[in-house]
Amino acid sequence: MRHWAFLPGLLALPVALALTWPAAPVRRLPAPFEAIVPADAEAVRTLREVWSRDIGGDRHAAKGAELRRRAEALGEPASRALLAILVEHHAKANWDSWSQADRDETDEPEGMLIGELATDATGRELARAVGDRTLSQGLRRSLVVALSRPRFAFAAEPLAGIACDRRDDPEIREGILCRFHRLGVQPPESMKDLLYQPYHEIDVFAAATLALCGDVEAPSLVLDGLAAERHKRDDYEHVLAHCAEAAHRITRKPLTFSHSYSFDGSGPEAEMAASRARVAPHIQALEEWIEAHRPDTPYERQRRDYLEGARRRRELSIRTVADVLAAGDDFDLAAASLWLTVQSERTVEASLERLHRVSRLCERRLSGVEAPDARIAVLNGLLAQLPVREHHDARWASRLSGVFASDYGNCLARSTLYLGVAERLGLPLRPYVLPEHVYVAWEEGGLRRNIETTDRGVERPGDGAPLSRRGVLSIHLSNRAATLLESECYAEALRCAEDAVVLDRGNPAAFCVRALATWQTDLDADPRPDLDRAAEILPAEPSYRVAAAEMAWELGFPEDALRRAAQAFRMAPSPDSAAMLARAHLAAGDAASAREVADEAAKRWPDSGGALEFARFEMALDREGDAPLAREDVPATWKARALLSRSSPARALRILDGVRKSVLAERETRFEGNVIHAVDHGALARARREFHLLEARALARLGRMEEARAALRAAEEAASPNRETLEVRRLLDGK
């Protein structure tokens, strides 16, 4: 019998494995969480049953309550289970909505529960992990939420280090600043440097955070945050909430801020008024407090000294091109760039005050630093763009105001920031220009160091052409003119372009934009000389010749159009230059060459579309009769335009009538929460204008003049007038 004594134990082994298997730990968490005790599989399963992560940020209250109930019942193991769930989720979804700090209880339940239930040992590992930039933004945010509580005061140092590091994600930095006061500790002195780094509202967050921690260093900056013009911007809500809480902490007046306000289509002015009304009591209370206490902190002293000083008066003195010309070289470059390109006086003045602050911080950091390379490194750390990012919003990318709004900007804006600081501190920086690029160089003694302002300040090889101070302003104006041209604000674009030419006759973009704006506003003008001047300055740029060729063709000079188009195509073959060359051949009576150019271009760029495809469609009409009109891939407006050019207005009108309902559909709106989404954009407005202008041409040729004039009025109401609008107006006036 003793030979079988091991059998009860052997039989008990699978039973024990079966009983303990659900509680077996899951695999260890990946770096940087590997030091945390593995999560319990049963705890993960229990919580996952009621957990969901909607990318839009919407949560079900019932599920959230059940998640909390189950987590509290599990106790500490729930913190590790939730962390495992989040790590797995964010391995697949790098981003989800950023929740405001005052809504963490409902919008960030995982982080809140992890913070409530985790041990100190787990908290210390989370404090180490939160600085890992390889983690997704959403996961790091949850760690910030978890750590922001008094019992994790040891996290203050690493969290403050992240908040003060410009290289880190601005959303994470903001999230830390929003919650830092929950730690119940005094912020480090280094956090006050953020008051002088006015990018992405980090300075405003820092001022409010200091106030919530009991250090009322910059109450006027909190007031600026509440009174800003960006109330209706979706991502500004958490700024307002944080500043309102700080105003409450400073003044001890009731906290009345609400995230709900009227946004129901009543119009921009009414909606802005509704948004401002939420913070009006906090603004009034803070203004009264500042007036009564006259705070005398280092920040407030430097601010008052600046606002009452000679530098401010100099910045406000140069507002027009005439002022610049009269001043010679004695003008503030950064201030002039803003006055000439930004319409809001308040925005200009606020941007200049921010420039003053960042200059003061540069001055402090440069104190005692003598070596040029070290001084350049200091500037790059405070001024260069970090990290590299593409710019998609041309409305602000060239301006200092845009840089301060988001800490991103194009080469012109960033270089102007460097030059503005250099002018205030007497640093040896000089602007240089390459085709479509501006940078600065440090020139001191025999040293020359090119600085790429949009890429961490790295040294760029090669040399551009020296750029004068007026030349910098000219590029600002030509960039502004190009943006206005794209928005079809032709008269204002022409004014900006003319000012750009006055400031620097060596700026090719100024001549180009002036030509294009003139083309859209004056039927009797010939802008080709401006494009010729642009091509003379920048002979390697083919687009100037393509534009001039199109103008020559439109004005009835086929040989000139052919010459220019051929030059452009030889220089840089492209779908646009090929389309223009084909049209020029047609206008010169050489249909065979036109067809050959267009067909070869279509083979080379099969998905080009646009002007090339329209030219080939018209040629197909000439070769094949009406058959191409049956093609469904050709827009109705193309068909109508081609028929009008072939003296078939009645047929063109029938085609337009067939798509009238779809093109002229009324603007639609849909409501999501408290936001109205308008299904109507500039492209749709321009499509309606094109439709009505084609309709007016067809009606006029059929002798139906009253209907044609009504169509013209509809076109003018749909979108701003362009050259075709002027042509139709002249046609209907009998000229």
Secondary structure, 3 states (H helix, E strand, C coil): CHHHCCHHHHHHHHHHHHHHHHHCECCCCCCCCCCCCCCEHHHHHHHHCCCCCCCCCCCCHHHHHHHHHHHHHHCHHHHHHHHHHHHHHHHHCCCCCCCCHHHHHHHCHHHHHHHHHCCHHHHHHHHHHCCCCCCCHHHHHHHHHHHCCHHHHHHHHHHHHHHCCCCCCHHHHHHHHHHHHHHCCCCCHHHHHHHHCCCCCHHHHHHHHHHHCCCCCCHHHHHHHHHCCCCCCHHHHHHHHHHHHHHHHHHCCCCCCCCCCCCCCCCHHHHHHHHHHHHHHHHHHHHHHHHHHCCCCHHHHHHHHHHCCHHHHHHCCCCCHHHHHHHCCCCCHHHHHHHHHCCCHHHHHHHHHHHHHHHHHHHHHHCCCCCHHHHHHHHHHHHCCCCCCCCCCCCCCCCHHHHHHHCCCCHHHHHHHHHHHHHHHCCCEEEEEECCEEEEEEEECCEEEEECCCCCCCECCCCCEECCHHHHHHHHHHHHHHHHHHCCCHHHHHHHHHHHHHHCCCCHHHHHHHHHHHHHHCCCCCCHHHHHHHHHHCCCCCHHHHHHHHHHHHHCCHHHHHHHHHHHHHHCCCHHHHHHHHHHHHHCCCHHHHHHHHHHHHHHCCCCCHHHHHHHHHHHHHHHCCHHHHCCCCCHHHHHHHHHHCCCHHHHHHHHHHHHHHHCCCCEEEEECCEEEEECCHHHHHHHHHHHHHHHHHHHHCCCHHHHHHHHHHHHHHCCCCHHHHHHHHHHCCC
